[in-house]
Amino acid sequence: MRRMIAAAGALMLMISGALAAQVEGEIKQLNTDEMTITLDDGKTYKLPAEMDVSALSEGVVVAIAYDTNDGVNQITDMFIP
């Protein structure tokens, strides 16, 4: 029974990860106070609090994975091609 519960929990984690959306675009605005970036699609995405933003600036192209919670696009992964 415990194995079934553990398996169900693992399945839920995999499914929640699969629900993440992805987007690629150019940073049009970087707000280090709010820890947000706005891409050329006009949408704003929240950076993780622990992220080092020194490699980010306006004009940089990024590929991100994000989840939307309570209307906030929270970045879960970022790649700078």
C-alpha positions as CSV (number, residue, x, y, z in Angstrom):
1,M,0.0,0.0,0.0
2,R,2.8,2.4,0.9
3,R,4.4,1.7,-2.5
4,M,1.2,2.6,-4.3
5,I,1.0,5.9,-2.4
6,A,4.7,6.7,-3.1
7,A,4.1,5.8,-6.8
8,A,1.1,8.0,-7.0
9,G,3.0,10.9,-5.4
10,A,5.9,10.5,-7.9
11,L,3.4,10.5,-10.7
12,M,1.8,13.7,-9.5
13,L,5.3,15.4,-9.4
14,M,6.0,14.3,-12.9
15,I,2.6,15.6,-14.1
16,S,3.0,18.9,-12.4
17,G,6.4,19.3,-14.1
18,A,4.9,18.5,-17.4
19,L,2.4,21.3,-17.1
20,A,5.1,24.0,-17.2
21,A,4.9,26.3,-20.2
22,Q,7.9,27.4,-22.2
23,V,8.7,30.6,-24.1
24,E,11.7,32.1,-25.8
25,G,12.2,35.8,-26.3
26,E,14.3,39.0,-25.9
27,I,14.4,40.8,-22.6
28,K,12.8,44.2,-23.0
29,Q,12.8,45.2,-19.4
30,L,14.7,43.9,-16.3
31,N,13.5,45.0,-12.9
32,T,16.0,43.8,-10.2
33,D,14.0,45.3,-7.4
34,E,10.9,43.3,-8.2
35,M,13.0,40.3,-9.7
36,T,11.0,40.4,-12.9
37,I,11.8,40.4,-16.6
38,T,9.5,41.5,-19.4
39,L,10.0,39.8,-22.8
40,D,9.3,41.1,-26.2
41,D,5.9,39.2,-26.1
42,G,4.8,41.9,-23.5
43,K,4.5,39.4,-20.7
44,T,6.2,39.7,-17.3
45,Y,7.9,36.7,-15.7
46,K,9.0,36.5,-12.0
47,L,12.6,35.4,-11.4
48,P,13.5,33.0,-8.5
49,A,14.6,35.0,-5.5
50,E,18.0,33.2,-5.3
51,M,18.9,33.9,-9.0
52,D,22.0,35.8,-9.9
53,V,20.8,38.3,-12.4
54,S,24.3,39.6,-13.4
55,A,24.2,37.8,-16.8
56,L,20.8,39.3,-17.6
57,S,20.2,42.6,-19.3
58,E,17.9,44.2,-21.8
59,G,18.4,42.7,-25.3
60,V,19.5,39.3,-24.1
61,V,17.6,36.4,-25.6
62,V,16.4,33.8,-23.1
63,A,14.5,30.5,-23.2
64,I,12.4,30.0,-20.0
65,A,10.1,27.4,-18.5
66,Y,7.5,28.8,-16.1
67,D,4.4,28.0,-14.1
68,T,1.5,30.4,-13.7
69,N,0.2,30.6,-10.1
70,D,-2.4,33.2,-9.1
71,G,-1.7,35.2,-12.3
72,V,2.1,35.3,-11.7
73,N,4.4,33.7,-14.4
74,Q,7.0,32.1,-12.1
75,I,10.2,31.1,-13.9
76,T,11.2,27.5,-13.0
77,D,14.2,27.2,-15.5
78,M,16.1,29.6,-17.7
79,F,18.6,29.1,-20.5
80,I,20.6,31.8,-22.4
81,P,21.2,30.4,-25.9
